[in-house]
Amino acid sequence: MRWSFGQLTIRTRLALLNATVFVVGCAALLALVWVSAREIIGRHGPTVMSVAARSADSAQAESAVTDAPTGPAVTARPSSAARFAIFEQDVLEELLARCLLLFVVIACLSVVASWWVAKRGLSRIGLVTAAARDIGDRNLHARLALEGPADEAKELADTFDAMLDRLERSFAEQRRFTGHASHELRTPLTVQRTALEIPLSQGRIPDDLLPNVRRALNANHRSERLIAALLALAKGESGVLLPAAVDLAEEARTAIAEVLDEARETEVTVDTRLRPAPVWGDPSLLGQLVGNLVTNAVRHNERDGSVHIATGPTGVGGAFVEVTNTGARVDAAELPTLYEPFRRGSGRRKGAGLGLSVVRAVTTTHHGTLTTGANPAGGLTVRVELPVERARGREHGAGEG
Protein backbone atom coordinates (compact mmCIF):
# COMPACT_ATOMS: atom_id res chain seq x y z
CA MET A 1 0.00 0.00 0.00
CA ARG A 2 1.54 3.27 -1.10
CA TRP A 3 1.69 6.06 1.45
CA SER A 4 1.23 9.71 0.58
CA PHE A 5 1.38 12.95 2.54
CA GLY A 6 -2.21 13.69 1.55
CA GLN A 7 -3.46 10.70 3.58
CA LEU A 8 -2.55 12.43 6.85
CA THR A 9 -5.05 14.51 8.76
CA ILE A 10 -5.00 18.28 8.42
CA ARG A 11 -3.78 18.62 12.01
CA THR A 12 -0.83 16.29 11.37
CA ARG A 13 0.05 18.00 8.11
CA LEU A 14 -0.03 21.45 9.69
CA ALA A 15 2.09 20.26 12.61
CA LEU A 16 4.65 18.67 10.29
CA LEU A 17 4.82 21.70 8.04
CA ASN A 18 5.25 24.11 10.94
CA ALA A 19 7.86 21.88 12.58
CA THR A 20 9.73 21.56 9.30
CA VAL A 21 9.86 25.34 8.91
CA PHE A 22 11.16 25.75 12.47
CA VAL A 23 13.76 22.99 12.11
CA VAL A 24 15.05 24.21 8.76
CA GLY A 25 15.25 27.79 10.02
CA CYS A 26 17.04 26.68 13.19
CA ALA A 27 19.50 24.55 11.22
CA ALA A 28 20.26 27.43 8.85
CA LEU A 29 20.78 29.86 11.74
CA LEU A 30 23.10 27.53 13.67
CA ALA A 31 25.06 26.70 10.54
CA LEU A 32 25.44 30.41 9.88
CA VAL A 33 26.67 30.98 13.45
CA TRP A 34 29.26 28.19 13.14
CA VAL A 35 30.52 29.32 9.73
CA SER A 36 30.66 32.94 10.88
CA ALA A 37 32.62 32.01 14.00
CA ARG A 38 35.09 30.01 11.91
CA GLU A 39 35.48 32.86 9.44
CA ILE A 40 36.01 35.46 12.18
CA ILE A 41 38.62 33.31 13.91
CA GLY A 42 40.38 32.63 10.61
CA ARG A 43 40.33 36.32 9.63
CA HIS A 44 41.80 37.63 12.89
CA GLY A 45 44.06 34.66 13.52
CA PRO A 46 47.30 36.07 11.91
CA THR A 47 47.02 39.33 13.87
CA VAL A 48 46.50 37.48 17.14
CA MET A 49 49.41 35.16 16.38
CA SER A 50 51.81 38.07 15.56
CA VAL A 51 50.94 39.83 18.81
CA ALA A 52 51.37 36.60 20.71
CA ALA A 53 54.70 35.95 18.96
CA ARG A 54 56.14 39.36 19.88
CA SER A 55 55.08 38.91 23.45
CA ALA A 56 56.68 35.50 23.52
CA ASP A 57 59.99 36.80 22.02
CA SER A 58 60.19 39.59 24.62
CA ALA A 59 59.57 37.16 27.40
CA GLN A 60 62.21 34.79 26.01
CA ALA A 61 64.83 37.57 25.75
CA GLU A 62 64.27 38.62 29.35
CA SER A 63 64.55 35.04 30.46
CA ALA A 64 67.86 34.60 28.61
CA VAL A 65 69.47 37.59 30.40
CA THR A 66 68.43 36.63 33.90
CA ASP A 67 68.89 32.85 33.72
CA ALA A 68 72.30 31.31 34.53
CA PRO A 69 74.13 29.74 31.56
CA THR A 70 74.74 26.58 33.60
CA GLY A 71 71.07 26.06 34.44
CA PRO A 72 69.00 23.04 33.40
CA ALA A 73 67.84 22.65 29.81
CA VAL A 74 64.60 24.52 29.04
CA THR A 75 61.83 22.46 27.45
CA ALA A 76 60.76 23.86 24.09
CA ARG A 77 57.28 25.36 24.18
CA PRO A 78 54.80 25.03 21.28
CA SER A 79 54.89 27.84 18.83
CA SER A 80 52.20 30.53 18.80
CA ALA A 81 50.72 29.17 15.57
CA ALA A 82 50.39 25.70 17.06
CA ARG A 83 48.78 27.02 20.22
CA PHE A 84 46.33 29.11 18.23
CA ALA A 85 45.46 26.16 15.99
CA ILE A 86 44.67 24.09 19.08
CA PHE A 87 42.60 26.96 20.49
CA GLU A 88 40.73 27.36 17.20
CA GLN A 89 39.95 23.65 17.03
CA ASP A 90 38.68 23.56 20.63
CA VAL A 91 36.45 26.60 20.09
CA LEU A 92 34.94 25.30 16.87
CA GLU A 93 34.34 21.79 18.29
CA GLU A 94 32.70 23.23 21.40
CA LEU A 95 30.59 25.58 19.30
CA LEU A 96 29.57 22.72 16.98
CA ALA A 97 28.57 20.51 19.92
CA ARG A 98 26.48 23.27 21.46
CA CYS A 99 24.85 24.07 18.10
CA LEU A 100 23.91 20.41 17.59
CA LEU A 101 22.48 20.18 21.11
CA LEU A 102 20.51 23.39 20.60
CA PHE A 103 19.29 22.08 17.24
CA VAL A 104 17.91 18.88 18.81
CA VAL A 105 16.19 20.80 21.61
CA ILE A 106 14.62 23.31 19.24
CA ALA A 107 13.52 20.52 16.87
CA CYS A 108 11.70 18.68 19.67
CA LEU A 109 10.13 21.84 21.01
CA SER A 110 9.03 22.90 17.52
CA VAL A 111 7.27 19.57 16.92
CA VAL A 112 5.39 19.79 20.23
CA ALA A 113 4.55 23.48 19.77
CA SER A 114 3.43 22.95 16.17
CA TRP A 115 1.14 20.08 17.18
CA TRP A 116 -0.38 22.17 19.98
CA VAL A 117 -0.87 25.22 17.71
CA ALA A 118 -2.46 23.05 15.00
CA LYS A 119 -4.76 21.45 17.57
CA ARG A 120 -5.83 24.82 18.95
CA GLY A 121 -6.31 26.25 15.49
CA LEU A 122 -8.55 23.38 14.38
CA SER A 123 -10.46 22.95 17.64
CA ARG A 124 -13.19 25.37 16.51
CA ILE A 125 -13.60 23.43 13.28
CA GLY A 126 -14.03 20.34 15.47
CA LEU A 127 -16.91 22.11 17.23
CA VAL A 128 -18.52 22.80 13.85
CA THR A 129 -18.11 19.15 12.87
CA ALA A 130 -19.61 17.82 16.11
CA ALA A 131 -22.59 20.17 15.89
CA ALA A 132 -23.17 19.36 12.22
CA ARG A 133 -23.13 15.64 13.04
CA ASP A 134 -25.88 16.05 15.65
CA ILE A 135 -28.20 18.27 13.59
CA GLY A 136 -30.73 16.52 11.35
CA ASP A 137 -34.20 16.96 9.97
CA ARG A 138 -35.61 16.39 13.49
CA ASN A 139 -33.76 19.31 15.11
CA LEU A 140 -33.23 21.80 12.34
CA HIS A 141 -33.93 24.56 14.83
CA ALA A 142 -30.50 24.01 16.41
CA ARG A 143 -27.70 26.37 15.40
CA LEU A 144 -23.93 26.35 15.81
CA ALA A 145 -23.71 30.00 16.95
CA LEU A 146 -19.93 29.75 17.06
CA GLU A 147 -18.27 32.48 19.11
CA GLY A 148 -14.79 33.90 18.75
CA PRO A 149 -12.79 35.93 16.25
CA ALA A 150 -14.09 36.46 12.74
CA ASP A 151 -11.79 33.92 11.13
CA GLU A 152 -12.31 31.09 8.63
CA ALA A 153 -13.90 28.82 11.26
CA LYS A 154 -16.41 31.53 12.22
CA GLU A 155 -17.24 32.11 8.55
CA LEU A 156 -17.77 28.37 8.03
CA ALA A 157 -20.09 28.15 11.07
CA ASP A 158 -22.10 31.20 9.99
CA THR A 159 -22.48 29.76 6.49
CA PHE A 160 -23.66 26.47 7.98
CA ASP A 161 -26.20 28.29 10.16
CA ALA A 162 -27.50 30.15 7.11
CA MET A 163 -27.91 26.83 5.30
CA LEU A 164 -29.85 25.44 8.28
CA ASP A 165 -32.15 28.48 8.15
CA ARG A 166 -32.96 27.76 4.52
CA LEU A 167 -33.50 24.06 5.18
CA GLU A 168 -35.76 24.75 8.17
CA ARG A 169 -37.89 27.12 6.13
CA SER A 170 -38.11 24.57 3.33
CA PHE A 171 -39.14 21.76 5.70
CA ALA A 172 -41.65 24.00 7.45
CA GLU A 173 -43.22 25.03 4.15
CA GLN A 174 -43.43 21.42 3.05
CA ARG A 175 -45.16 20.40 6.28
CA ARG A 176 -47.53 23.36 6.11
CA PHE A 177 -48.41 22.39 2.56
CA THR A 178 -49.08 18.80 3.64
CA GLY A 179 -51.30 19.99 6.47
CA HIS A 180 -53.19 22.50 4.33
CA ALA A 181 -53.67 20.04 1.48
CA SER A 182 -54.89 17.37 3.90
CA HIS A 183 -57.38 19.77 5.45
CA GLU A 184 -58.66 20.90 2.07
CA LEU A 185 -59.11 17.31 0.91
CA ARG A 186 -61.16 16.29 3.94
CA THR A 187 -64.19 18.38 2.94
CA PRO A 188 -64.74 16.93 -0.55
CA LEU A 189 -64.12 13.42 0.76
CA THR A 190 -66.73 13.94 3.47
CA VAL A 191 -69.19 15.22 0.87
CA GLN A 192 -68.53 12.20 -1.36
CA ARG A 193 -68.93 9.77 1.52
CA THR A 194 -72.23 11.39 2.54
CA ALA A 195 -73.47 11.32 -1.05
CA LEU A 196 -72.78 7.59 -1.19
CA GLU A 197 -73.97 6.58 2.27
CA ILE A 198 -77.38 8.33 2.20
CA PRO A 199 -78.81 6.62 -0.93
CA LEU A 200 -77.15 3.36 0.13
CA SER A 201 -78.83 3.45 3.55
CA GLN A 202 -82.19 4.37 1.97
CA GLY A 203 -82.00 1.47 -0.49
CA ARG A 204 -82.21 3.76 -3.54
CA ILE A 205 -79.21 2.18 -5.31
CA PRO A 206 -80.02 -0.32 -8.09
CA ASP A 207 -78.73 -3.81 -7.48
CA ASP A 208 -76.41 -3.72 -10.49
CA LEU A 209 -74.72 -0.56 -9.11
CA LEU A 210 -74.32 -1.75 -5.52
CA PRO A 211 -70.86 -3.34 -6.04
CA ASN A 212 -69.53 -0.17 -7.66
CA VAL A 213 -70.99 2.07 -4.94
CA ARG A 214 -69.50 -0.11 -2.21
CA ARG A 215 -66.09 -0.06 -3.91
CA ALA A 216 -66.30 3.73 -4.18
CA LEU A 217 -67.27 3.97 -0.50
CA ASN A 218 -64.35 1.73 0.51
CA ALA A 219 -62.00 3.87 -1.57
CA ASN A 220 -63.41 6.93 0.15
CA HIS A 221 -62.71 5.40 3.57
CA ARG A 222 -59.14 4.59 2.55
CA SER A 223 -58.64 8.15 1.36
CA GLU A 224 -59.94 9.53 4.63
CA ARG A 225 -57.59 7.30 6.59
CA LEU A 226 -54.74 8.45 4.38
CA ILE A 227 -55.61 12.11 4.98
CA ALA A 228 -55.79 11.51 8.74
CA ALA A 229 -52.39 9.83 8.65
CA LEU A 230 -50.90 12.70 6.65
CA LEU A 231 -52.26 15.20 9.15
CA ALA A 232 -50.81 13.23 12.05
CA LEU A 233 -47.47 12.94 10.27
CA ALA A 234 -47.36 16.68 9.52
CA LYS A 235 -48.25 17.55 13.11
CA GLY A 236 -45.79 15.03 14.53
CA GLU A 237 -42.92 16.36 12.43
CA SER A 238 -43.75 19.98 13.17
CA GLY A 239 -42.76 19.59 16.83
CA VAL A 240 -45.67 21.77 18.01
CA LEU A 241 -47.29 20.09 21.02
CA LEU A 242 -50.28 20.70 23.25
CA PRO A 243 -48.97 18.72 26.22
CA ALA A 244 -51.09 17.11 28.90
CA ALA A 245 -50.96 14.08 31.17
CA VAL A 246 -51.45 10.87 29.15
CA ASP A 247 -51.59 7.24 30.26
CA LEU A 248 -50.33 4.94 27.52
CA ALA A 249 -52.30 2.06 29.05
CA GLU A 250 -55.61 3.93 28.53
CA GLU A 251 -54.60 4.79 24.97
CA ALA A 252 -53.87 1.11 24.36
CA ARG A 253 -57.30 0.08 25.66
CA THR A 254 -58.96 2.60 23.33
CA ALA A 255 -56.94 1.37 20.37
CA ILE A 256 -57.79 -2.27 21.12
CA ALA A 257 -61.50 -1.48 21.27
CA GLU A 258 -61.32 0.13 17.83
CA VAL A 259 -59.69 -2.89 16.13
CA LEU A 260 -61.39 -5.65 18.06
CA ASP A 261 -63.93 -6.33 15.31
CA GLU A 262 -61.19 -6.56 12.69
CA ALA A 263 -59.23 -8.93 14.96
CA ARG A 264 -62.28 -11.19 15.34
CA GLU A 265 -62.78 -11.32 11.58
CA THR A 266 -59.22 -12.54 11.05
CA GLU A 267 -59.28 -14.66 14.23
CA VAL A 268 -56.32 -12.79 15.70
CA THR A 269 -55.94 -13.17 19.46
CA VAL A 270 -55.14 -9.99 21.38
CA ASP A 271 -53.27 -10.49 24.65
CA THR A 272 -52.58 -7.54 26.94
CA ARG A 273 -50.51 -6.69 29.97
CA LEU A 274 -51.39 -3.09 30.63
CA ARG A 275 -49.83 -1.41 33.63
CA PRO A 276 -50.09 2.33 34.26
CA ALA A 277 -47.71 4.21 31.97
CA PRO A 278 -48.06 7.94 32.64
CA VAL A 279 -46.26 10.39 30.37
CA TRP A 280 -46.56 14.04 29.47
CA GLY A 281 -47.26 14.78 25.83
CA ASP A 282 -49.75 15.67 23.15
CA PRO A 283 -52.82 13.44 23.71
CA SER A 284 -53.87 13.34 20.05
CA LEU A 285 -50.39 12.43 18.83
CA LEU A 286 -49.79 9.82 21.51
CA GLY A 287 -53.22 8.33 20.81
CA GLN A 288 -52.28 8.15 17.12
CA LEU A 289 -48.96 6.51 18.03
CA VAL A 290 -50.50 3.75 20.13
CA GLY A 291 -53.38 3.34 17.69
CA ASN A 292 -51.03 2.87 14.75
CA LEU A 293 -48.98 0.28 16.61
CA VAL A 294 -52.04 -1.75 17.58
CA THR A 295 -53.72 -1.42 14.17
CA ASN A 296 -50.58 -2.46 12.31
CA ALA A 297 -50.10 -5.45 14.61
CA VAL A 298 -53.63 -6.70 13.91
CA ARG A 299 -53.81 -5.75 10.25
CA HIS A 300 -50.41 -7.07 9.18
CA ASN A 301 -50.87 -10.43 10.83
CA GLU A 302 -51.81 -13.90 9.77
CA ARG A 303 -55.07 -15.71 10.32
CA ASP A 304 -55.19 -17.34 13.77
CA GLY A 305 -52.26 -15.13 14.74
CA SER A 306 -51.70 -13.27 17.97
CA VAL A 307 -50.89 -9.79 19.23
CA HIS A 308 -49.35 -8.99 22.60
CA ILE A 309 -49.57 -5.45 23.95
CA ALA A 310 -47.73 -4.31 27.07
CA THR A 311 -47.40 -0.96 28.82
CA GLY A 312 -45.75 0.17 32.01
CA PRO A 313 -42.93 2.21 33.56
CA THR A 314 -39.39 1.79 32.27
CA GLY A 315 -37.75 2.12 35.67
CA VAL A 316 -35.50 4.97 34.49
CA GLY A 317 -37.99 7.79 34.67
CA GLY A 318 -40.18 6.94 31.72
CA ALA A 319 -42.96 4.74 30.35
CA PHE A 320 -43.20 2.32 27.46
CA VAL A 321 -45.61 0.66 25.09
CA GLU A 322 -44.57 -2.55 23.37
CA VAL A 323 -46.51 -4.39 20.68
CA THR A 324 -45.56 -7.86 19.42
CA ASN A 325 -47.39 -9.66 16.63
CA THR A 326 -47.06 -12.80 14.59
CA GLY A 327 -47.00 -12.79 10.81
CA ALA A 328 -44.66 -13.18 7.91
CA ARG A 329 -40.92 -13.23 8.48
CA VAL A 330 -39.28 -9.84 8.11
CA ASP A 331 -35.68 -9.49 7.00
CA ALA A 332 -33.59 -7.45 9.44
CA ALA A 333 -32.24 -5.39 6.53
CA GLU A 334 -35.82 -4.40 5.67
CA LEU A 335 -36.62 -2.90 9.09
CA PRO A 336 -35.33 0.66 8.44
CA THR A 337 -37.45 0.95 5.28
CA LEU A 338 -40.66 0.26 7.22
CA TYR A 339 -40.47 3.77 8.71
CA GLU A 340 -40.25 5.52 5.36
CA PRO A 341 -43.52 7.16 4.21
CA PHE A 342 -45.57 5.10 1.78
CA ARG A 343 -43.24 2.11 2.15
CA ARG A 344 -44.66 -1.26 3.06
CA GLY A 345 -42.88 -4.43 4.00
CA SER A 346 -42.76 -7.31 1.59
CA GLY A 347 -46.12 -8.99 1.28
CA ARG A 348 -48.01 -6.08 2.90
CA ARG A 349 -50.67 -4.41 0.86
CA LYS A 350 -53.01 -2.98 3.49
CA GLY A 351 -52.88 0.62 4.54
CA ALA A 352 -51.10 3.60 3.03
CA GLY A 353 -47.68 2.85 4.46
CA LEU A 354 -47.74 5.80 6.90
CA GLY A 355 -48.41 4.01 10.19
CA LEU A 356 -44.82 3.54 11.35
CA SER A 357 -43.79 6.87 9.82
CA VAL A 358 -46.26 8.57 12.15
CA VAL A 359 -44.99 6.48 15.07
CA ARG A 360 -41.41 7.56 14.41
CA ALA A 361 -42.33 11.23 13.99
CA VAL A 362 -44.37 11.33 17.22
CA THR A 363 -41.69 9.46 19.17
CA THR A 364 -38.97 11.87 18.01
CA THR A 365 -41.12 14.90 18.81
CA HIS A 366 -41.63 13.61 22.36
CA HIS A 367 -37.88 12.88 22.76
CA GLY A 368 -38.49 9.15 23.05
CA THR A 369 -36.74 6.09 21.67
CA LEU A 370 -38.12 3.64 19.12
CA THR A 371 -36.77 0.12 18.69
CA THR A 372 -37.94 -2.49 16.22
CA GLY A 373 -37.00 -6.14 16.05
CA ALA A 374 -37.94 -8.99 13.75
CA ASN A 375 -39.29 -12.02 15.60
CA PRO A 376 -37.61 -15.34 14.72
CA ALA A 377 -40.98 -17.01 14.11
CA GLY A 378 -42.31 -14.06 12.09
CA GLY A 379 -43.79 -10.68 12.77
CA LEU A 380 -42.37 -7.67 14.59
CA THR A 381 -41.79 -6.34 18.08
CA VAL A 382 -42.01 -2.55 18.31
CA ARG A 383 -41.20 -0.77 21.55
CA VAL A 384 -41.58 2.95 22.25
CA GLU A 385 -40.11 4.49 25.39
CA LEU A 386 -41.11 8.04 26.35
CA PRO A 387 -39.84 10.26 29.14
CA VAL A 388 -42.19 11.13 31.97
CA GLU A 389 -41.08 14.76 32.10
CA ARG A 390 -42.94 17.28 30.04
CA ALA A 391 -42.03 17.27 26.37
CA ARG A 392 -41.97 20.77 25.02
CA GLY A 393 -42.44 21.52 21.34
CA ARG A 394 -40.59 24.16 19.43
CA GLU A 395 -42.19 27.52 19.89
CA HIS A 396 -41.40 28.59 16.36
CA GLY A 397 -42.18 25.30 14.65
CA ALA A 398 -44.61 24.91 11.83
CA GLY A 399 -48.21 24.21 12.66
CA GLU A 400 -50.31 21.50 11.17
CA GLY A 401 -51.97 24.03 8.90
Order of alpha helices (4+ residues) and beta strands (2+ residues): alpha-alpha-alpha-alpha-beta-alpha-beta-beta-alpha-beta-beta-alpha-beta-beta
